[in-house]
């Protein structure tokens, strides 16, 4: 049974090394081969509730949402990632994030990080 403990320890160590250190930003939208993220929607709660949040600062190529108040009220945030091929992925952020920042590069790919 020693190999089970060793395997579990190795998997745990690998997963911890992939997680961003506390206080550092993590990219939210899952990578999809050959498909860039083009747009995101941020929801206070589940998308079905239609509570879309407007960015606190929105520029042409960057901006951010301050989100701490959502968690302080006992709710959660959901990010809807919209890809170039028009597929959509919803990502629930159950753990408190203070802010989500977006940047759009020259190829019009959007990167969303939350911290």
C-alpha positions in Angstrom: 0.0 0.0 0.0 3.0 2.3 0.2 2.6 3.1 -3.5 -0.9 4.5 -2.9 0.4 7.0 -0.4 3.3 7.9 -2.6 1.0 8.3 -5.6 -1.5 10.4 -3.6 1.4 12.6 -2.3 2.7 13.1 -5.9 -0.7 14.1 -7.2 -1.3 16.4 -4.3 2.1 18.1 -4.8 1.5 18.5 -8.5 -1.9 20.0 -8.0 -0.6 22.5 -5.4 2.2 23.6 -7.8 -0.4 24.4 -10.4 -2.5 26.6 -8.1 -1.5 30.2 -8.0 0.0 31.4 -4.7 -2.4 33.2 -2.4 -3.0 36.8 -3.5 -1.9 36.1 -7.1 -4.2 36.3 -10.0 -5.5 33.2 -11.8 -6.8 33.0 -15.3 -10.5 32.1 -15.2 -11.6 30.9 -18.7 -10.4 27.4 -19.5 -8.1 27.1 -22.5 -9.6 25.6 -25.6 -7.3 24.5 -28.4 -7.4 27.0 -31.3 -10.3 29.0 -29.7 -9.6 32.4 -28.2 -11.8 33.9 -25.6 -13.5 36.9 -27.2 -16.0 38.1 -24.6 -16.9 37.5 -20.9 -19.9 38.3 -18.9 -19.7 38.5 -15.1 -22.8 37.6 -13.1 -23.8 38.2 -9.5 -25.0 34.6 -8.8 -26.1 32.1 -11.5 -26.5 33.4 -15.1 -30.1 32.3 -15.1 -30.8 35.1 -12.6 -29.7 37.6 -15.3 -27.8 39.8 -12.9 -25.0 40.8 -15.3 -22.4 43.2 -13.7 -21.0 46.2 -15.5 -17.3 46.7 -15.3 -16.1 49.3 -12.7 -13.6 50.5 -15.3 -14.0 49.7 -19.0 -11.5 50.8 -21.6 -11.1 49.6 -25.1 -8.4 47.0 -24.3 -8.6 46.6 -20.5 -10.8 47.0 -17.5 -11.9 45.4 -14.2 -14.8 44.5 -12.0 -14.6 44.9 -8.2 -16.4 41.9 -6.7 -15.7 41.7 -3.0 -19.2 43.1 -2.1 -20.9 40.2 -3.8 -19.2 37.7 -1.5 -19.6 40.0 1.5 -23.4 39.7 0.9 -23.2 35.9 0.9 -23.5 35.4 -2.8 -21.1 34.2 -5.5 -19.8 35.2 -9.0 -20.2 33.3 -12.2 -18.0 34.1 -15.3 -19.4 33.3 -18.7 -16.5 32.8 -21.2 -17.4 33.3 -24.9 -15.0 31.8 -27.4 -14.3 32.6 -31.1 -16.3 29.6 -32.2 -19.3 30.9 -30.3 -19.2 28.2 -27.6 -19.8 29.3 -24.0 -18.4 28.0 -20.7 -19.7 29.2 -17.3 -17.2 29.2 -14.5 -18.6 29.6 -10.9 -16.2 31.4 -8.6 -17.3 30.1 -5.2 -14.2 31.4 -3.3 -14.0 35.1 -2.7 -12.2 37.1 -5.3 -11.6 40.8 -4.8 -11.4 41.8 -8.4 -11.4 40.4 -12.0 -9.3 42.2 -14.7 -9.5 41.8 -18.4 -7.0 42.6 -21.2 -7.5 42.3 -24.9 -4.4 41.7 -27.1 -3.8 42.7 -30.7 -5.4 39.5 -32.0 -8.6 40.4 -30.0 -8.1 37.6 -27.6 -9.4 38.3 -24.1 -7.6 37.2 -20.9 -9.5 37.4 -17.6 -7.7 37.1 -14.3 -9.2 37.2 -10.9 -7.6 37.7 -7.5 
